[in-house]
């Protein structure tokens, strides 16, 4: 929705057509079978494990879809959980290991996934020409510097969150 636009105004067929035509112009109107206003929200469960219930992915951490961080984080949740759950199931470790999964992935979701998606959203919402230019100039500099590119990609792939999780006890 645009600033000061109500959900009702954003849902009007002519408003939807205008948005679609602005991004994907074509002759004639788009056939719209269904529409809904999506409200961006972010949440992290207090714990990812209670009793026999274990949360992962979107059930553990909901965040805005900008940048695909939810899917990326969910994959990391599944890998972390599979390793630990396998050990518990085979009798190689106690169920306390699932608590470690919860603590590690909660830290990753809070400190990395949420932080990155909030930054992505702010970047998309920024309409100030000066700050947008600065941001794009900064991104160009990242692209031109091998170490900065690697650092950016480690953060975007949540690799830094894995290193932080390893230190969680």
Secondary structure as UniProt FT lines:
FT   TURN            3..4
FT   HELIX           7..11
FT   HELIX           13..23
FT   STRAND          43..44
FT   STRAND          49..50
FT   TURN            51..52
FT   STRAND          53..54
FT   HELIX           57..59
FT   STRAND          61..62
FT   TURN            66..67
FT   HELIX           69..89
FT   TURN            90..91
FT   HELIX           96..108
FT   HELIX           109..113
FT   HELIX           114..125
FT   HELIX           129..144
FT   HELIX           146..156
FT   TURN            157..158
FT   HELIX           159..166
//
